[in-house]
Amino acid sequence: MITRNARRIKTGITSARFEEAIARYAAAEDRETEINKNIEQEVNELLEKYNDELMILAQTKTTAFEIAQSYCLDNKETLFDKRRSIGTMHGIAGFRLGTPRLKTAKGSDWKAVLKALKQQLPDYVRITEEPAKDMLLADRHKETVAPLLIQIGVQVVQDELFYIESRKAA
């Protein structure tokens, strides 16, 4: 089932109704600005109120993390010989495998890897071809490009967008 979110444009609007709509739009925008300003002010006050405590808590967590990590690294063979984590009365600590990634071997770089891949595993070399839309758009008025755009199946379009700019309340 396809649902469409199209709006039906009303017709036959009088100039008085148009003025009223612009006035309502401007009033709603002014109130919205006022509310957002109040929210921002209250959020800033809360952040300021708890900022010192949050900084102390972040430092406490960092220090505790470093201590726990050092302990686990120093005792890795005995603590993690069978499992990757250990439980305590207050939580769990352990080692987790990260997402696999590729890294060049010592003495190698990606340029050398690419060269070797081209020779030995060419299926693992990407060749990306795509239209340079930005260049076509920038050069659309050039004599060499403009007549060929339609021929190759491209047209330059520019949508017309409706807008309202309300006068801001002082």
N, CA, C and O of each residue as an XYZ file, in Angstrom:
680
protein
N       0.843     -1.175      0.000
C       0.000      0.000      0.000
C       0.888      1.238      0.000
O       1.786      1.359      0.833
N       0.646      2.138     -0.912
C       1.423      3.363     -1.014
C       0.642      4.493     -0.359
O      -0.520      4.737     -0.685
N       1.303      5.181      0.573
C       0.661      6.330      1.189
C       1.342      7.579      0.666
O       2.563      7.611      0.512
N       0.573      8.582      0.399
C       1.118      9.825     -0.108
C       0.885     10.917      0.912
O      -0.164     10.998      1.552
N       1.869     11.728      1.037
C       1.799     12.812      2.006
C       1.699     14.139      1.268
O       2.438     15.079      1.560
N       0.784     14.209      0.317
C       0.641     15.413     -0.488
C      -0.357     16.356      0.162
O      -1.360     15.928      0.733
N      -0.062     17.652      0.064
C      -0.987     18.653      0.581
C      -1.726     19.281     -0.589
O      -1.155     19.567     -1.641
N      -2.965     19.476     -0.373
C      -3.783     20.108     -1.399
C      -3.677     21.609     -1.215
O      -3.950     22.114     -0.127
N      -3.291     22.324     -2.243
C      -3.146     23.769     -2.180
C      -4.526     24.401     -2.303
O      -5.276     24.125     -3.240
N      -4.843     25.259     -1.330
C      -6.145     25.932     -1.340
C      -6.109     27.074     -2.346
O      -5.081     27.726     -2.530
N      -7.234     27.302     -2.986
C      -7.331     28.403     -3.948
C      -8.456     29.327     -3.532
O      -9.269     28.984     -2.674
N      -8.499     30.489     -4.135
C      -9.574     31.437     -3.846
C      -9.406     32.144     -2.513
O     -10.401     32.522     -1.894
N      -8.192     32.332     -2.058
C      -7.924     32.990     -0.773
C      -7.959     34.504     -0.990
O      -7.370     35.018     -1.941
N      -8.648     35.200     -0.108
C      -8.720     36.665     -0.212
C      -7.456     37.283      0.367
O      -6.721     36.633      1.111
N      -7.208     38.543      0.020
C      -6.012     39.217      0.528
C      -6.100     39.387      2.045
O      -5.077     39.357      2.728
N      -7.305     39.564      2.577
C      -7.468     39.692      4.030
C      -7.083     38.382      4.720
O      -6.422     38.398      5.758
N      -7.494     37.255      4.147
C      -7.141     35.959      4.707
C      -5.647     35.680      4.598
O      -5.046     35.074      5.485
N      -5.053     36.142      3.477
C      -3.609     36.028      3.282
C      -2.872     36.802      4.376
O      -1.946     36.272      4.990
N      -3.277     38.053      4.625
C      -2.647     38.877      5.665
C      -2.794     38.226      7.041
O      -1.858     38.219      7.841
N      -3.975     37.682      7.302
C      -4.225     37.009      8.579
C      -3.308     35.789      8.735
O      -2.777     35.546      9.818
N      -3.125     35.028      7.658
C      -2.260     33.844      7.698
C      -0.812     34.247      7.976
O      -0.135     33.603      8.777
N      -0.336     35.302      7.324
C       1.033     35.769      7.558
C       1.175     36.253      9.000
O       2.201     36.002      9.633
N       0.168     36.937      9.523
C       0.211     37.420     10.913
C       0.262     36.245     11.885
O       1.051     36.261     12.830
N      -0.577     35.216     11.663
C      -0.557     34.028     12.523
C       0.789     33.313     12.440
O       1.316     32.850     13.451
N       1.337     33.228     11.237
C       2.634     32.591     11.036
C       3.707     33.338     11.832
O       4.503     32.724     12.542
N       3.720     34.662     11.708
C       4.723     35.475     12.406
C       4.561     35.362     13.918
O       5.555     35.271     14.639
N       3.327     35.369     14.407
C       3.077     35.255     15.851
C       3.538     33.893     16.366
O       4.144     33.804     17.434
N       3.253     32.839     15.615
C       3.675     31.491     16.019
C       5.199     31.395     16.023
O       5.784     30.787     16.920
N       5.836     31.990     15.028
C       7.297     31.972     14.960
C       7.908     32.742     16.136
O       8.893     32.291     16.723
N       7.332     33.899     16.484
C       7.824     34.683     17.624
C       7.694     33.903     18.928
O       8.618     33.888     19.740
N       6.544     33.255     19.128
C       6.323     32.478     20.347
C       7.278     31.285     20.397
O       7.822     30.958     21.453
N       7.475     30.645     19.256
C       8.395     29.518     19.166
C       9.813     29.962     19.544
O      10.511     29.258     20.273
N      10.229     31.110     19.054
C      11.551     31.652     19.385
C      11.657     31.920     20.880
O      12.673     31.606     21.501
N      10.621     32.494     21.450
C      10.599     32.801     22.886
C      10.706     31.521     23.723
O      11.472     31.464     24.685
N       9.934     30.500     23.350
C       9.969     29.220     24.081
C      11.348     28.593     23.984
O      11.898     28.141     24.987
N      11.914     28.563     22.773
C      13.247     27.974     22.597
C      14.305     28.727     23.390
O      15.233     28.117     23.921
N      14.174     30.041     23.475
C      15.116     30.845     24.257
C      15.003     30.488     25.740
O      16.015     30.368     26.431
N      13.769     30.317     26.228
C      13.546     29.935     27.626
C      14.116     28.542     27.919
O      14.741     28.319     28.956
N      13.889     27.620     26.994
C      14.411     26.258     27.170
C      15.922     26.300     27.241
O      16.527     25.681     28.116
N      16.532     27.030     26.322
C      17.987     27.119     26.288
C      18.530     27.734     27.575
O      19.549     27.287     28.103
N      17.852     28.751     28.071
C      18.278     29.399     29.317
C      18.182     28.427     30.495
O      19.100     28.350     31.311
N      17.080     27.689     30.585
C      16.910     26.734     31.678
C      17.927     25.597     31.595
O      18.459     25.157     32.615
N      18.195     25.123     30.375
C      19.184     24.062     30.197
C      20.566     24.564     30.626
O      21.304     23.855     31.310
N      20.909     25.785     30.222
C      22.202     26.354     30.614
C      22.325     26.501     32.124
O      23.391     26.265     32.691
N      21.233     26.889     32.770
C      21.245     27.008     34.233
C      21.470     25.647     34.883
O      22.236     25.535     35.840
N      20.803     24.611     34.367
C      20.994     23.258     34.906
C      22.411     22.762     34.676
O      23.032     22.188     35.571
N      22.921     22.987     33.465
C      24.295     22.568     33.168
C      25.289     23.263     34.093
O      26.231     22.648     34.592
N      25.063     24.541     34.309
C      25.952     25.302     35.192
C      25.863     24.788     36.630
O      26.869     24.701     37.335
N      24.642     24.450     37.051
C      24.422     23.971     38.421
C      25.186     22.666     38.679
O      25.762     22.483     39.751
N      25.188     21.760     37.691
C      25.791     20.447     37.882
C      27.168     20.292     37.234
O      27.766     19.220     37.321
N      27.679     21.334     36.590
C      28.912     21.234     35.831
C      30.094     20.759     36.678
O      30.811     19.843     36.273
N      30.304     21.361     37.831
C      31.443     20.987     38.685
C      31.355     19.522     39.109
O      32.340     18.785     39.045
N      30.170     19.114     39.541
C      29.997     17.733     39.987
C      30.202     16.754     38.835
O      30.803     15.695     39.017
N      29.704     17.106     37.647
C      29.892     16.227     36.486
C      31.363     16.096     36.121
O      31.810     15.014     35.739
N      32.116     17.173     36.232
C      33.553     17.112     35.938
C      34.273     16.214     36.939
O      35.133     15.420     36.559
N      33.920     16.339     38.221
C      34.531     15.497     39.257
C      34.183     14.032     39.028
O      35.037     13.158     39.176
N      32.928     13.762     38.666
C      32.507     12.383     38.399
C      33.231     11.802     37.189
O      33.613     10.632     37.202
N      33.422     12.603     36.146
C      34.135     12.132     34.955
C      35.584     11.800     35.304
O      36.122     10.794     34.843
N      36.219     12.655     36.125
C      37.596     12.388     36.545
C      37.662     11.128     37.407
O      38.583     10.323     37.267
N      36.693     10.963     38.290
C      36.640      9.780     39.153
C      36.515      8.518     38.314
O      37.213      7.534     38.561
N      35.629      8.541     37.324
C      35.437      7.378     36.448
C      36.711      7.065     35.674
O      37.095      5.902     35.552
N      37.370      8.102     35.147
C      38.599      7.893     34.375
C      39.679      7.245     35.236
O      40.329      6.288     34.816
N      39.861      7.772     36.438
C      40.876      7.216     37.343
C      40.548      5.772     37.718
O      41.421      4.905     37.688
N      39.287      5.518     38.070
C      38.873      4.163     38.455
C      39.023      3.199     37.284
O      39.439      2.056     37.473
N      38.689      3.646     36.081
C      38.823      2.815     34.887
C      40.282      2.435     34.678
O      40.598      1.274     34.418
N      41.174      3.425     34.792
C      42.606      3.167     34.586
C      43.147      2.178     35.614
O      43.953      1.311     35.275
N      42.710      2.301     36.866
C      43.159      1.377     37.916
C      42.667     -0.040     37.623
O      43.437     -0.998     37.696
N      41.374     -0.169     37.288
C      40.803     -1.488     36.996
C      41.469     -2.098     35.766
O      41.759     -3.294     35.748
N      41.711     -1.286     34.739
C      42.350     -1.776     33.530
C      43.775     -2.259     33.819
O      44.188     -3.312     33.333
N      44.521     -1.489     34.610
C      45.888     -1.889     34.968
C      45.891     -3.206     35.725
O      46.709     -4.085     35.455
N      44.971     -3.338     36.674
C      44.877     -4.575     37.444
C      44.585     -5.753     36.520
O      45.220     -6.802     36.626
N      43.639     -5.580     35.629
C      43.254     -6.676     34.731
C      44.381     -7.016     33.757
O      44.589     -8.189     33.447
N      45.105     -6.021     33.275
C      46.230     -6.297     32.386
C      47.352     -7.023     33.125
O      47.952     -7.957     32.593
N      47.637     -6.581     34.376
C      48.686     -7.219     35.171
C      48.344     -8.674     35.503
O      49.237     -9.512     35.628
N      47.061     -8.967     35.644
C      46.622    -10.313     36.047
C      45.829    -11.012     34.950
O      44.998    -11.874     35.234
N      46.083    -10.646     33.710
C      45.303    -11.174     32.593
C      45.365    -12.696     32.493
O      44.346    -13.347     32.264
N      46.539    -13.256     32.662
C      46.689    -14.706     32.506
C      45.884    -15.482     33.546
O      45.300    -16.515     33.219
N      45.841    -15.013     34.775
C      45.113    -15.756     35.810
C      43.620    -15.419     35.820
O      42.789    -16.308     36.002
N      43.273    -14.142     35.627
C      41.861    -13.746     35.689
C      41.069    -14.151     34.449
O      39.880    -14.460     34.532
N      41.744    -14.145     33.293
C      41.016    -14.333     32.039
C      41.522    -15.540     31.248
O      41.543    -15.522     30.018
N      41.934    -16.598     31.976
C      42.432    -17.776     31.272
C      41.306    -18.551     30.596
O      41.523    -19.173     29.556
N      40.097    -18.521     31.178
C      38.977    -19.271     30.605
C      37.860    -18.359     30.086
O      37.113    -18.740     29.184
N      37.753    -17.194     30.640
C      36.671    -16.274     30.258
C      37.259    -14.932     29.849
O      38.407    -14.623     30.167
N      36.463    -14.139     29.142
C      36.908    -12.818     28.704
C      36.457    -11.714     29.660
O      36.786    -10.545     29.459
N      35.702    -12.085     30.703
C      35.246    -11.081     31.660
C      35.178    -11.689     33.055
O      35.109    -12.907     33.222
N      35.201    -10.807     34.049
C      35.042    -11.251     35.437
C      33.972    -10.387     36.084
O      33.836     -9.205     35.767
N      33.220    -10.984     36.988
C      32.180    -10.256     37.689
C      32.630     -9.901     39.087
O      33.352    -10.659     39.735
N      32.199     -8.748     39.542
C      32.455     -8.337     40.917
C      31.121     -7.967     41.538
O      30.077     -8.042     40.891
N      31.168     -7.571     42.794
C      29.945     -7.178     43.471
C      29.339     -5.917     42.825
O      28.132     -5.696     42.920
N      30.177     -5.087     42.168
C      29.698     -3.811     41.630
C      29.625     -3.750     40.110
O      29.174     -2.750     39.551
N      30.061     -4.798     39.443
C      30.008     -4.757     37.983
C      30.842     -5.825     37.341
O      31.306     -6.757     37.998
N      31.030     -5.681     36.048
C      31.776     -6.649     35.250
C      32.906     -5.908     34.545
O      32.724     -4.787     34.071
N      34.067     -6.542     34.481
C      35.198     -5.992     33.737
C      35.729     -7.089     32.837
O      35.631     -8.270     33.171
N      36.282     -6.716     31.715
C      36.814     -7.737     30.835
C      37.380     -7.172     29.564
O      37.510     -5.959     29.399
N      37.711     -8.064     28.677
C      38.275     -7.708     27.388
C      37.304     -8.155     26.315
O      36.765     -9.261     26.361
N      37.093     -7.290     25.363
C      36.159     -7.537     24.281
C      36.906     -7.359     22.973
O      37.712     -6.439     22.840
N      36.650     -8.217     22.018
C      37.277     -8.055     20.711
C      36.597     -6.913     19.969
O      35.370     -6.819     19.929
N      37.411     -6.053     19.387
C      36.873     -4.942     18.609
C      36.441     -5.415     17.226
O      36.562     -6.593     16.891
N      35.946     -4.497     16.449
C      35.544     -4.787     15.079
C      36.787     -5.082     14.242
O      37.768     -4.343     14.322
N      36.762     -6.141     13.447
C      37.930     -6.447     12.622
C      38.239     -5.286     11.673
O      37.329     -4.665     11.124
N      39.521     -5.003     11.489
C      39.945     -3.950     10.578
C      41.260     -4.359      9.944
O      41.947     -5.252     10.440
N      41.601     -3.719      8.868
C      42.853     -4.012      8.180
C      43.887     -2.960      8.546
O      43.578     -1.777      8.686
N      45.113     -3.419      8.698
C      46.227     -2.557      9.047
C      47.414     -3.019      8.222
O      47.622     -4.220      8.053
N      48.185     -2.092      7.715
C      49.339     -2.502      6.922
C      50.403     -3.091      7.834
O      50.581     -2.659      8.973
N      51.109     -4.093      7.304
C      52.187     -4.737      8.056
C      53.363     -3.772      8.170
O      53.475     -2.815      7.403
N      54.223     -4.034      9.125
C      55.381     -3.179      9.349
C      56.214     -3.098      8.067
O      56.522     -4.120      7.454
N      56.573     -1.884      7.669
C      57.366     -1.681      6.465
C      56.548     -1.600      5.190
O      57.114     -1.496      4.102
N      55.240     -1.646      5.299
C      54.371     -1.584      4.129
C      53.450     -0.377      4.247
O      53.261      0.166      5.335
N      52.877      0.037      3.118
C      51.866      1.093      3.150
C      50.751      0.726      2.174
O      50.876     -0.251      1.436
N      49.672      1.490      2.162
C      48.506      1.145      1.356
C      48.792      1.229     -0.135
O      48.154      0.533     -0.925
N      49.749      2.076     -0.537
C      50.112      2.158     -1.953
C      50.707      0.834     -2.425
O      50.356      0.323     -3.488
N      51.611      0.292     -1.616
C      52.245     -0.985     -1.956
C      51.218     -2.114     -1.933
O      51.254     -3.011     -2.775
N      50.308     -2.067     -0.970
C      49.256     -3.089     -0.874
C      48.383     -3.049     -2.126
O      48.048     -4.093     -2.685
N      48.014     -1.839     -2.569
C      47.181     -1.702     -3.763
C      47.883     -2.273     -4.990
O      47.263     -2.966     -5.796
N      49.157     -1.989     -5.130
C      49.935     -2.499     -6.261
C      49.948     -4.037     -6.249
O      49.736     -4.677     -7.279
N      50.198     -4.613     -5.069
C      50.220     -6.075     -4.944
C      48.840     -6.672     -5.201
O      48.728     -7.721     -5.836
N      47.793     -6.018     -4.716
C      46.426     -6.508     -4.941
C      46.092     -6.521     -6.427
O      45.469     -7.467     -6.911
N      46.493     -5.498     -7.149
C      46.213     -5.437     -8.590
C      46.807     -6.647     -9.306
O      46.227     -7.153    -10.267
N      47.959     -7.105     -8.838
C      48.622     -8.238     -9.480
C      48.085     -9.575     -8.982
O      47.840    -10.479     -9.780
N      47.901     -9.708     -7.672
C      47.609    -11.016     -7.107
C      46.131    -11.259     -6.790
O      45.654    -12.387     -6.912
N      45.406    -10.220     -6.388
C      43.979    -10.363     -6.070
C      43.193     -9.204     -6.706
O      42.649     -8.367     -5.985
N      43.126     -9.144     -8.019
C      42.491     -7.995     -8.682
C      40.998     -7.840     -8.357
O      40.455     -6.743     -8.491
N      40.339     -8.900     -7.940
C      38.918     -8.797     -7.580
C      38.708     -7.956     -6.324
O      37.583     -7.556     -6.024
N      39.787     -7.687     -5.590
C      39.686     -6.924     -4.352
C      40.142     -5.475     -4.525
O      40.487     -4.802     -3.554
N      40.140     -5.011     -5.765
C      40.462     -3.622     -6.057
C      39.196     -2.956     -6.591
O      38.602     -3.426     -7.562
N      38.792     -1.877     -5.961
C      37.582     -1.170     -6.383
C      37.904     -0.165     -7.479
O      38.913      0.539     -7.435
N      37.027     -0.124     -8.449
C      37.096      0.907     -9.478
C      35.710      1.527     -9.517
O      34.752      0.909     -9.982
N      35.615      2.738     -9.030
C      34.322      3.397     -8.922
C      34.127      4.357    -10.092
O      34.918      5.279    -10.288
N      33.085      4.135    -10.851
C      32.720      5.037    -11.934
C      31.360      5.619    -11.616
O      30.410      4.892    -11.325
N      31.275      6.943    -11.673
C      29.994      7.597    -11.446
C      30.024      8.964    -12.115
O      31.098      9.540    -12.294
N      28.872      9.486    -12.481
C      28.845     10.804    -13.109
C      29.385     11.872    -12.149
O      29.091     11.852    -10.953
N      30.165     12.787    -12.682
C      30.678     13.912    -11.884
C      29.626     15.011    -11.940
O      29.776     15.997    -12.661
N      28.565     14.826    -11.168
C      27.421     15.732    -11.212
C      27.808     17.165    -10.871
O      27.308     18.108    -11.484
N      28.694     17.330     -9.899
C      29.105     18.676     -9.513
C      29.788     19.407    -10.664
O      29.573     20.603    -10.855
N      30.609     18.694    -11.429
C      31.294     19.306    -12.573
C      30.311     19.627    -13.694
O      30.392     20.688    -14.314
N      29.378     18.703    -13.952
C      28.367     18.950    -14.982
C      27.537     20.188    -14.636
O      27.250     21.017    -15.500
N      27.159     20.301    -13.371
C      26.371     21.453    -12.935
C      27.178     22.743    -13.063
O      26.655     23.763    -13.512
N      28.435     22.699    -12.673
C      29.278     23.892    -12.737
C      29.542     24.317    -14.184
O      29.640     25.511    -14.467
N      29.658     23.355    -15.099
C      29.998     23.665    -16.494
C      28.778     23.662    -17.413
O      28.941     23.625    -18.633
N      27.577     23.700    -16.874
C      26.365     23.567    -17.679
C      26.182     24.658    -18.725
O      25.421     24.470    -19.674
N      26.863     25.799    -18.574
C      26.716     26.896    -19.525
C      27.825     26.906    -20.586
O      27.770     27.711    -21.515
N      28.809     26.047    -20.468
C      29.913     26.006    -21.429
C      29.431     25.493    -22.783
O      28.542     24.646    -22.861
N      30.025     26.012    -23.828
C      29.646     25.635    -25.195
C      29.840     24.147    -25.464
O      29.093     23.539    -26.231
N      30.857     23.570    -24.819
C      31.152     22.152    -25.070
C      30.231     21.216    -24.299
O      30.080     20.050    -24.663
N      29.618     21.724    -23.236
C      28.798     20.871    -22.365
C      27.303     21.077    -22.607
O      26.560     20.106    -22.745
N      26.858     22.331    -22.658
C      25.426     22.657    -22.724
C      24.660     21.897    -23.806
O      23.613     21.325    -23.502
N      25.133     21.866    -25.058
C      24.333     21.177    -26.091
C      24.284     19.655    -25.918
O      23.389     18.997    -26.448
N      25.232     19.107    -25.187
C      25.277     17.646    -25.042
C      24.448     17.126    -23.874
O      24.148     15.934    -23.816
N      24.080     17.989    -22.954
C      23.347     17.529    -21.766
C      22.059     16.803    -22.136
O      21.829     15.687    -21.670
N      21.226     17.406    -22.954
C      19.964     16.774    -23.357
C      20.252     15.498    -24.141
O      19.569     14.486    -23.976
N      21.263     15.558    -24.990
C      21.621     14.402    -25.825
C      22.008     13.196    -24.966
O      21.694     12.060    -25.320
N      22.685     13.435    -23.843
C      23.089     12.308    -22.986
C      22.031     11.953    -21.956
O      22.210     11.018    -21.176
N      20.919     12.703    -21.949
C      19.809     12.367    -21.066
C      19.832     13.069    -19.721
O      19.353     12.531    -18.722
N      20.395     14.280    -19.696
C      20.474     15.033    -18.443
C      19.838     16.396    -18.649
O      20.025     17.029    -19.688
N      19.095     16.836    -17.664
C      18.570     18.198    -17.701
C      18.833     18.873    -16.370
O      18.852     18.218    -15.328
N      19.034     20.167    -16.402
C      19.266     20.942    -15.192
C      17.919     21.494    -14.755
O      17.256     22.201    -15.515
N      17.518     21.175    -13.541
C      16.238     21.644    -13.023
C      16.468     22.451    -11.756
O      17.427     22.220    -11.019
N      15.587     23.386    -11.520
C      15.653     24.205    -10.320
C      14.231     24.363     -9.807
O      13.387     24.961    -10.474
N      13.971     23.834     -8.636
C      12.639     23.932     -8.059
C      12.404     25.329     -7.519
O      13.325     25.978     -7.022
N      11.181     25.782     -7.618
C      10.795     27.058     -7.042
C      10.167     26.758     -5.690
O       9.203     25.997     -5.605
N      10.701     27.342     -4.649
C      10.251     27.063     -3.300
C       9.550     28.284     -2.715
O      10.033     29.409     -2.846
N       8.433     28.059     -2.083
C       7.698     29.135     -1.422
C       8.285     29.355     -0.037
O       8.698     28.400      0.620
N       8.325     30.598      0.411
C       8.844     30.899      1.743
C       8.084     32.055      2.358
O       7.395     32.813      1.674
N       8.228     32.169      3.670
C       7.709     33.322      4.420
C       8.836     33.778      5.330
O       9.447     32.971      6.030
N       9.108     35.072      5.316
C      10.042     35.649      6.269
C       9.253     36.616      7.130
O       8.797     37.653      6.647
N       9.092     36.285      8.395
C       8.323     37.174      9.267
C       9.230     38.243      9.836
O      10.434     38.036      9.992
N       8.645     39.386     10.143
C       9.400     40.453     10.778
C       9.539     40.071     12.245
O       8.543     39.816     12.922
N      10.764     40.030     12.734
C      11.000     39.592     14.098
C      10.514     40.644     15.100
O      10.717     41.845     14.923
N       9.870     40.148     16.152
C       9.409     41.049     17.215
C      10.622     41.518     18.001
O      11.532     40.737     18.279
N      10.632     42.782     18.355
C      11.780     43.342     19.071
C      11.692     43.139     20.554
O      12.587     43.557     21.288
